[in-house]
């Protein structure tokens, strides 16, 4: 019987170790790699750089050594053996809880007092488990299919969920950190593919997409194919709700022209940049896009001829905006017609008339025209507002 118990204990420990090593490595190496890259950059002030492979190996190794110390210190061997991984799993979650370093509280925030409290509670639970193990009956089943093995494996799974819930699990945060990392590597194609199929966005993600598209010279062609939040106010960092954690702001302002010390809204900054003749070629598209983001069609139409020939090849969204302007204004200062664009716009209006229920109409138009400036503009003006 003692041989069987030892065999079952070995299988259980190997199973728990395998689960921990695989989970923690892929959690750090795949899921949280960009988050940890940004975190190390922020905490070190940009002095050190996180290496994905070396970082993952070191983190997993240190956490496993902590587990080994817990085994020696707690003497847990039976049904509660998996609890020796609790401190390691908890620290893994705390390490990747970057929301605090992106907010005002600073890293590690509330964990300064919460972690010691949890460890005191953990010590109490371990004490109770040790008392229960001393009077527990030997398991009837053996090996991998024993109750001891599966009970501990269940505990490991529950602690893995704990780690995931503590660590960064917000899609927007992952999108933002991944985009900054790819842009930091000058890989704007990869940056623009991040979250491209998702409908969620925030102001910082909007700013990063505008910048990445501008670097590729595609701002006027692709901007409104993404979900956008914040209008023109989301085009530049503001120090609190819209921030760059990895990329230097200096690089962004060099891309546009110069940096003004005065606190200006993005659209005022862009207008001033042009008034003082500091604007780069990229800044022309930023100004035009700012007008479109705020639905200021008249300002857009007045500014467009300064940077583009109306009769020439125009970016897609500029053509869409001109078509919309021509149809909406009784006395347009520019009359723009394109056979294909006019037909597409008329088809959208026909589709609009086809559905009387607001929600159904909005869904159908979004499915077909959701990546056009027309959809964005009419959403901005509440034309397709859905009923609650």
Buried (B, 14 or more C-beta within 10 A) or exposed (E): EEEBBEEBBEBBBEBBBEBBBEBBBEBBBEBBBBBBBBBBBBBEEEEEEBBBEEBBBEBBEEBBEBBEEBBEEBEBBBBBBBBBBBBBBBBBBBBBBBBBBBEEEEBBBEBEEEBEEBEEEBEEEBEEBBEEBEEEEEBEEBEEEBBBBBBBBEBBEEBBEBBBEBBBBBEBBBBBBBBBBBBBEEEBEBBBEBBEEEEEBBBBBBBBBBBBBBBEEBBBBBBBBBBBBBBBBBBBBBEEEBBBBBBEEEEBBEBBBBEBEEEBBBBBBBBBBBEEEBBBEBBBBBBBBBBBBBBBBEBBBEBBEEBBEBEEEBBBBBBBBBBBBBBEBEEBEEEBEBEEBBEBBEEBEEBBEEBEEEEEBBBBBBEBBBBBBBBBBBBBEEBBEEEE
